[in-house]
Amino acid sequence: MDQVNRKYKRAMVFSGGGTRFAMYCGMFTAFEEKGLAPDLLIGVCGGSIAAAIINSFPTNRERKNYLQSKELFEFVQNTKLTKERKLHRIGWYSLKKTYSKKRAPFMENVFDNYLVDLPQDISLQLPSLSSQFAKNIPCIIVGSKIVLDPSNTGKERQNKKLYNKVLFTDPITAQKIDLDKIKIRSENYELSAVDPSIEILTDVSPHLAMRISVSDMFYVKPVLYQNQYYAGGAIDLTPIELAFEVADEVILEKKNNYTQIEESLVRAVLGFSGNQRLKEIENSTAAYWIDTTDATQVLNGHYCQKKIDWKNFEIKIELPESYEKFVNDMQQQWQYGYDKAIKELQQ
């Protein structure tokens, strides 16, 4: 079988999780040490950062050193919040959406309403990361394209499709993907704002793909690239159809359900139920399931978390107060992911 048609032996899916990317690097290390190293990574949202780090360095020691580097620390520390942090803005908007069960009835303004001010070009902030896909390991990063014209925000959707999934990867990996076979065909998506069509882009750098993937609705501003807006991987946090199509074995993460607010925002913008999607995924026959459902409790205080500052009536993000704290946080995350993976491998 030629290189193009041959499936990957083992794909590991990093399905989001904000700034908990060190957790995924720990998982990868555990599998590699046990002789089961994935030969394909699929990164979504925060998971795309882990995929980019693993791709950029040839050894796990170098990857872990980067996770605890001043470069990554400064990138995290430069997180700036916009005026939307005030509770009477996004906070009030989110609360209102929790009371609606409709599937994206309006074309929501994700272009101007976002919490974190992140530069469009992050390559200058993260220069040590590779500018090419498949430098050390093939990766697919998941994002979305916004079909919605900004001038139409606020109008009724009227069942129009506003988003479609986009995959960013290298040309060889792209040829292995049958776009028709990886479409999500569940009823959950039929009435959603997500078009079933999928695109593959092979001319985008990992930096840009990563920046696009972390652009979740109302959290980070969409990316304007070649006169087209792109948004985050929340369109499909656990792309099982893709993983099973391109790899013989799949490693998945067993995640917590969406919170009430997360579920309502996904429903309001994308028009499907994130929790229903998780239930569909539970029935898949992955080779390995890494249970991270207790990550929020175990890692509390060891990753950037959104909190409500009632004194100032605004949302804030708790960042490590020192470089030493950041290094410890990365170690805690990495060890958690490593231990969870080892536990799954021992079963």
Disulfide bonds with the S-S distance in Angstrom:
none
